[in-house]
Amino acid sequence: VTGSRDAVIVGAGIVGAAVAYGLARFGASAAVVAEQALPPGRGATSRSGGVLRQNHTAACDIELAVRGTRYYHDWAELVGGDSGYRRTGFAMLVAEKYTDHLTHNLAAVNAAGGAAVLLDAKDLVERHPDLQVPPEIAVGYEPDGGYADPVRATLSLLAAAGRLGVDTAEGLPVAELLVSGGRVTGVRTNLGTISAEVVVVCAGAWSASLVRGVGVDVPAQPRRIGIARAGLAAGRGTLPAAIDDTLGSYFRPAPDGGLYFGVPLDPEVDPDREPAAMLAAEADASRSRLAARLPALETSPVVATRVGFDLYTPDKRPAIGPVGPEGLYLCTGFSGGGVKLAPAVGELVAAEITTGSESPVLASYRPQRFAAGQLIESEFPYDRI
Ligand SMILES: Cc1cc2nc3c(=O)[nH]c(=O)nc-3n(C[C@H](O)[C@H](O)[C@H](O)COP(=O)(O)OP(=O)(O)OC[C@H]3O[C@@H](n4cnc5c(N)ncnc54)[C@H](O)[C@@H]3O)c2cc1C
């Protein structure tokens, strides 16, 4: 793989895979994806929950999420292969006092070309009878929401990029970004040097330390996050994906009838160490809390866990755009929400890199916003998001 390339993409998680496919479609087919492990890598993607939702609390995020959902919906046509998408519906549960905010955000989803409606608690329980939702909760419902299989989606994107000529190389850690005369000239790997005029860093939790080597400071931190799976007897095939802002939790069904749900963890910060396993007490505390919404969880033991590192930025939104020496481009910091956005981001990033014209959709996400103190703020927030 060493030699000269159109571009090097560092990292074969879902973001690197989506950028690779985007670049291939825009004609940069002599690119290579360098992955230190085996794709889809040892980062967030390989452990992710894959919940797909359009409901967000800032307009720029809604625009990206709607574009991302469209990719999953039309995967066979836009990518080819299978992303493991399941259209279970997605429900955003918020306290009644946020109905105005919810209504604004649902309207923004619809205006961006997505689909979302306001339901009351009773409507939601009629659709999904295993849920227990009190009347003082308002619901934003998305029929196209649900979940994807992040591993399958990533491998599908890499395969599609491969059909157009892009190589993916496993076991190829990038030790250093190479710079000369103010521009990127390539990367140094365990197998030697790859020269390229464009290097796209999609290295998840490892990204900030990699670019620090060429003097770029991104104030983002790796964070350990996790989900657990309960073997669920009731609710088979009838549950939506959901975020419950009142409980501070989220869940989505598993294809075999189980249920994945979020578990808050001690963050840790070193992605080079395998993240510590989740404790039974941590998983059980989240399971008990969520049983208020899904009573079947009371008697459903936790049977599996997933823990991984993602890169979190100060405003929990990604950092996307050129940084430092000419030719270096950052696409990282997805802060626990990258699966739903990645396919759309990959296309937009590839268009920017190959045409040189800036995408207005990506304008809010420039890495320079942190130093400038222009963090993205939620326009119509709820209690926790
Ligand atoms: C438990 C959990 C649940 C989640 N749930 C959801 C969800 O429901 N919905 C959602 O949208 N998102 C969710 N996420 C977040 C989502 O998975 C991430 O935002 C997304 O996968 C980030 O993708 P990435 O490609 O940026 O990073 P990663 O998947 O971490 O990929 C980065 C890759 O770069 C490689 N790499 C790093 N440094 C180098 C180097 N120097 N040389 C070569 N390779 C290198 C790594 O090995 C890694 O494979 C969840 C994440 C976790 C961990």
The ligand as an SDF file (V2000), in Angstrom:
LIG
                    3D

 53 58  0  0  0  0  0  0  0  0999 V2000
  -21.5410    2.0770   23.3120 C   0  0  0  0  0  0  0  0  0  0  0  0
  -21.7930    3.0680   22.2090 C   0  0  0  0  0  0  0  0  0  0  0  0
  -23.0900    3.3520   21.7920 C   0  0  0  0  0  0  0  0  0  0  0  0
  -23.3190    4.2580   20.7610 C   0  0  0  0  0  0  0  0  0  0  0  0
  -24.5930    4.4680   20.3060 N   0  0  0  0  0  0  0  0  0  0  0  0
  -24.8040    5.2450   19.2110 C   0  0  0  0  0  0  0  0  0  0  0  0
  -26.1090    5.3610   18.6640 C   0  0  0  0  0  0  0  0  0  0  0  0
  -27.0490    4.7770   19.1700 O   0  0  0  0  0  0  0  0  0  0  0  0
  -26.2800    6.1370   17.5360 N   0  0  0  0  0  0  0  0  0  0  0  0
  -25.2260    6.7920   16.9650 C   0  0  0  0  0  0  0  0  0  0  0  0
  -25.4360    7.4970   15.9500 O   0  0  0  0  0  0  0  0  0  0  0  0
  -23.9750    6.7160   17.4860 N   0  0  0  0  0  0  0  0  0  0  0  0
  -23.7580    5.9580   18.5960 C   0  0  0  0  0  0  0  0  0  0  0  0
  -22.4990    5.8460   19.1200 N   0  0  0  0  0  0  0  0  0  0  0  0
  -21.4420    6.7240   18.6030 C   0  0  0  0  0  0  0  0  0  0  0  0
  -20.8820    6.2410   17.2930 C   0  0  0  0  0  0  0  0  0  0  0  0
  -20.6680    4.8550   17.3470 O   0  0  0  0  0  0  0  0  0  0  0  0
  -19.5910    7.0000   17.0090 C   0  0  0  0  0  0  0  0  0  0  0  0
  -19.8170    8.3950   17.0360 O   0  0  0  0  0  0  0  0  0  0  0  0
  -19.0240    6.6220   15.6500 C   0  0  0  0  0  0  0  0  0  0  0  0
  -18.9390    5.2190   15.5230 O   0  0  0  0  0  0  0  0  0  0  0  0
  -17.6590    7.2670   15.4670 C   0  0  0  0  0  0  0  0  0  0  0  0
  -17.0830    6.7510   14.3100 O   0  0  0  0  0  0  0  0  0  0  0  0
  -15.5980    7.1210   13.9380 P   0  0  0  0  0  0  0  0  0  0  0  0
  -15.3280    6.4830   12.6350 O   0  0  0  0  0  0  0  0  0  0  0  0
  -15.4240    8.5940   14.0980 O   0  0  0  0  0  0  0  0  0  0  0  0
  -14.7010    6.5110   15.0890 O   0  0  0  0  0  0  0  0  0  0  0  0
  -14.2260    5.0090   15.4050 P   0  0  0  0  0  0  0  0  0  0  0  0
  -15.2860    4.0310   15.1340 O   0  0  0  0  0  0  0  0  0  0  0  0
  -13.6600    5.0640   16.7740 O   0  0  0  0  0  0  0  0  0  0  0  0
  -13.1150    4.7530   14.3310 O   0  0  0  0  0  0  0  0  0  0  0  0
  -11.8380    5.3280   14.3980 C   0  0  0  0  0  0  0  0  0  0  0  0
  -10.8710    4.2880   13.8810 C   0  0  0  0  0  0  0  0  0  0  0  0
   -9.5940    4.8810   13.6920 O   0  0  0  0  0  0  0  0  0  0  0  0
   -8.6230    3.8980   13.9610 C   0  0  0  0  0  0  0  0  0  0  0  0
   -7.3770    4.6090   14.2510 N   0  0  0  0  0  0  0  0  0  0  0  0
   -7.1480    5.4730   15.2630 C   0  0  0  0  0  0  0  0  0  0  0  0
   -5.9100    5.9630   15.2030 N   0  0  0  0  0  0  0  0  0  0  0  0
   -5.3370    5.3940   14.1220 C   0  0  0  0  0  0  0  0  0  0  0  0
   -4.0350    5.4970   13.5300 C   0  0  0  0  0  0  0  0  0  0  0  0
   -3.1020    6.3260   14.0280 N   0  0  0  0  0  0  0  0  0  0  0  0
   -3.7730    4.7740   12.4230 N   0  0  0  0  0  0  0  0  0  0  0  0
   -4.7260    3.9500   11.8910 C   0  0  0  0  0  0  0  0  0  0  0  0
   -5.9620    3.8110   12.4190 N   0  0  0  0  0  0  0  0  0  0  0  0
   -6.2530    4.5250   13.5100 C   0  0  0  0  0  0  0  0  0  0  0  0
   -9.1830    3.1640   15.1710 C   0  0  0  0  0  0  0  0  0  0  0  0
   -8.6190    1.8770   15.3010 O   0  0  0  0  0  0  0  0  0  0  0  0
  -10.6720    3.1210   14.8490 C   0  0  0  0  0  0  0  0  0  0  0  0
  -11.0150    1.9160   14.2270 O   0  0  0  0  0  0  0  0  0  0  0  0
  -22.2250    4.9250   20.1480 C   0  0  0  0  0  0  0  0  0  0  0  0
  -20.9160    4.6340   20.5440 C   0  0  0  0  0  0  0  0  0  0  0  0
  -20.6910    3.7070   21.5610 C   0  0  0  0  0  0  0  0  0  0  0  0
  -19.2800    3.3750   21.9530 C   0  0  0  0  0  0  0  0  0  0  0  0
  1  2  1  0
  2  3  1  0
  2 52  2  0
  3  4  2  0
  4  5  1  0
  4 50  1  0
  5  6  2  0
  6  7  1  0
  6 13  1  0
  7  8  2  0
  7  9  1  0
  9 10  1  0
 10 11  2  0
 10 12  1  0
 12 13  2  0
 13 14  1  0
 14 15  1  0
 14 50  1  0
 15 16  1  0
 16 17  1  0
 16 18  1  0
 18 19  1  0
 18 20  1  0
 20 21  1  0
 20 22  1  0
 22 23  1  0
 23 24  1  0
 24 25  2  0
 24 26  1  0
 24 27  1  0
 27 28  1  0
 28 29  2  0
 28 30  1  0
 28 31  1  0
 31 32  1  0
 32 33  1  0
 33 34  1  0
 33 48  1  0
 34 35  1  0
 35 36  1  0
 35 46  1  0
 36 37  1  0
 36 45  1  0
 37 38  2  0
 38 39  1  0
 39 40  1  0
 39 45  2  0
 40 41  1  0
 40 42  2  0
 42 43  1  0
 43 44  2  0
 44 45  1  0
 46 47  1  0
 46 48  1  0
 48 49  1  0
 50 51  2  0
 51 52  1  0
 52 53  1  0
M  END
$$$$
